[in-house]
Amino acid sequence: IGLSATISPLEEVARFLIGAEEECLIADVQFLKKVDIEVITPTADLMESNVFEAHSKMYKLLDDLIQEHKSTLIFTNTRSATERVVHHLKEAFPAKYTENIGAHHSSLSKEKRFQIEQSLREGKLKVVVTSTSLELGIDVGYIDLVILLGSPKAVSRSLQRIGRSGHKLHEVAKGRFVILDRDDLVECAVMTKAIREKK
């Protein structure tokens, strides 16, 4: 038995699971969740802004997005970036982020990760920053915004991450790609187009 919320094409996956000669039943129980996604930049001009300006404005943009939502999950692509984002948010906005922010990644102890997950479920955390450790499988409670810092490098990974928000029946999965360079702009724009076209 193979189960998946995101994999396709189903016929090809079925052949992989059981072999080309075997027959099986494929139950395609489609529930196409509504997705609200955008690609945004912290600066008006990626070509002309310097790195310092872009990063400074990025944290202001992150804070604005976090404050507009009840609960936010921010995905980075590395553990070090996860820690860096938490540190900079606390440093830039000390009155807003003290006990209500957490980092979650595979280098943390199992106990610390569980504590973050539990606090998120209980609504004690306004924002959690993670690398890939909250991408799959863990019931993280109610999240109404997912922010992806940079390109996740795959449409399926983008959907997995964005799908952590609005994780209730009839809710909209809401995601924002926040990009700082032209390479990520192109990748994330192509991924957004593919997601909107259900590819």
N, C-alpha and C positions, 0 to 999 in steps of 0.2 A: 504494500500500500504506500503510495506516495502522496503527500499533501503539500500544497504550496499556495501562498497568497499572491505571489508575484511572477512565478516562472512561466515561460512560454517559449516556443509553441508546444502545446500539450502532447500532440502526437509524437513529436520527436523525443520529448522527455520520457514518454511511456515506452518507446522502443529502447531507450537507454536503460530504463529500469528493468524491463523484462526480457529484452532481446528481440531481434527482428522477426523471429519465427513464431513467437508466442502471441496469443490474443489476450486482450484485457478490456475492461470497461473504463471509459474515461468520463468522469462526471465533471462537466464544466459549469460550475455554479458561479456565474459571473455576478459580481456586485461591484459595479464601477463607481467607486467613491469619487465625489467631487473634490477637485484639487485646485487650490488657489496658490499659484506660484509666480514669482517675479525675480528678475535679475536686477540687483541694485548696486550702485557704487556710492561710496561716501563723498566723492569729489565730483564736481561737474565735468572735469576734463582729465581723463586718465593719462593723457599724453603729457600734459603740462605740470601736473602736481608732483611734488617730490615725495619720497617715501615717508618722511617724518610727518608731513601734512596729511597724507593719506591715512596713516595709522592713527593719528590724533583724531581725525574726523570719523574714522571707523568706530572708535570707542564711543563717540557721541551718538553715532547712528545706532550702534548696538543698544546703548542705554535708552534711546527714544523708542526703539522697537520693544524692548523688554518692558518698559513702563506702560506701553499701550496694551499689554496683554497680561492675562492672569498668571500664566506659567509658560516659560520659554526653555527650549532645549537647544543648545548651540553645539553644532558638530564642527570639530577641527579635523585635520588629517594626521596629526601627530600628538603624542602624549605631552611633549614639551610645549606645543602650541596651546593645548588645553590649560596647562598650568599658567602659561603666560597671559592668556585671556582673563582668567580668574583674577590673577594678580593685578593686571592693569585696570580692570573694572573696579576692584576694591580701592585701588590707589586713586583713580580719577574721580570716583563717586563714593567716598567713604560713608556718607550719610545714608546711601541707598543700599549698599552691599556689604553686609557684615556677616550675619548669621543666616541670611536667606539666599546664599549662593554656594554652589558646591562644584567640585571637580570629580569626574568619574572616568577612570581609565584602568587598563590591565596591570599597571605597575603598583596600584594601590592594593592594600591588603583586602582580603575577602570581607572582613568585618567592616572596613571603611566603605567599601562599595555597597554592601548591604545597608549600612546606615544612610548613605546618600539616597539609595533607592527607596527606602522606607520613608525618609523625610519628604521625598518628592511625592510619593503616594498620599501622604498625609497632608499635603498642601503647605508644608513648612518652608519649602524652597521656592523662590520666585524664578530662579534660573539655575540650570545645571549645564556645565560645559563638559563635553565628552569627546573622546577621539572616536573609536569605533565600538566601544564596549556597550553602548546602549542602543546599537543599531538594530539588533535582533532579539526576539524572544522574551524579553523581560517586560512584565506589565509595569509600566512606569506611572500609571495614574493619568490624570487629566493634563494634557499639554495643549495649548491653543496656538502655539507658534514654534516652528523649527527654523533655525537659522543655520545655513551651511556656509562656513567661511572657506571660500575657495572651492575648486571643483572636486567632487567626490570621485571623478574619473569613470563613472558608469551610470547609465540611466537607471538600472535596477537598484544600485546603491542609493541613488538620489531618492527614488521612490520609497525604499525601505526607511530612509531617514525621515523624509517628509511625512510618511505614513505614521510616524510616532505621534503626530498631532491629530486632533480631532478623532481620537480612537474610540468613538462611540457611533452607534447606528445613526445615520442621517447627518453626522457632523462633517464639516469640510476640513480636509487636511490642508494646512496652511504652511507654506515654506517660502523662505527668502534666501536666494543665493547672494551673498555679499562678496563682491570681487574687488581686487585691488590692482589687477594687471590685465593686459589685453589677451593673453593666452587663456586665462580663466574666463574672461568675458566671452570669447568665442566658444569655448567648451560648454559653459553653462547656458549660453543662448541656444546652442544646438540641443542640449539635453532638455531644456525647457520646451522647445518645439516638439521633441520626440514624446515627452510626457503628455503634452496637450493633445497630440495626435494619437495617443494610446499605443505607441510603439514600444 
